[in-house]
Amino acid sequence: STQSTWGYQEMKEEDLTRVAIVNADRCRPKKCHLECKKACPVNKTGKNCIEVENTSKISFISEHLCIGCGLCLKRCPFHALSLIHISEPTRPLYISYAVFCLKKKNTN
């Protein structure tokens, strides 16, 4: 399911998983009505895919529970969420990298 081009592995779209990530600079859970959490279909089943505590500065999205539907993105009034495509075996590595890049990009 991968093709080698110039020594790099190219993933086909069906080999990739979509997952939502939070932009820490834009997320304002104390100023919204937690629309992302309310819209999440995984949360509606009783699982905690998107969690926000009273003391939270940003929403937490579980990369293991996120199904990549994008409903949270559409409901966030601060546009603090993004979907990224990652390969399943490297999912935790890419999530950490993506969050780091968003923080780094916004500090420059």
TAPEFEN-V742682 format. One record per pair of residues at least 24 apart in sequence whose C-alpha atoms are under 6 Angstrom apart, sorted by the first residue. I is the first residue (numbers start at 1). J is the second residue. D is the distance in Angstrom with one decimal. If there is no record, write none. Layout:
i: (I I)
j: (J J)
d: (D D)
This chain:
i: (16 16 16 17 17 17 18 18 18 19 19 19 19 20 20 20 21 21 22 22 23 23 26 27 27 35 35 36 36 36 39 40)
j: (85 86 87 85 86 87 68 84 85 66 68 83 84 68 82 83 81 82 80 81 80 81 80 58 80 75 76 72 75 76 72 72)
d: (5.8 5.1 4.5 5.4 5.2 5.9 4.6 5.5 4.6 5.8 4.4 5.4 5.6 6.0 5.5 4.4 5.6 5.4 5.8 4.7 5.0 6.0 4.9 5.4 5.0 5.7 6.0 4.2 5.8 5.7 5.8 6.0)
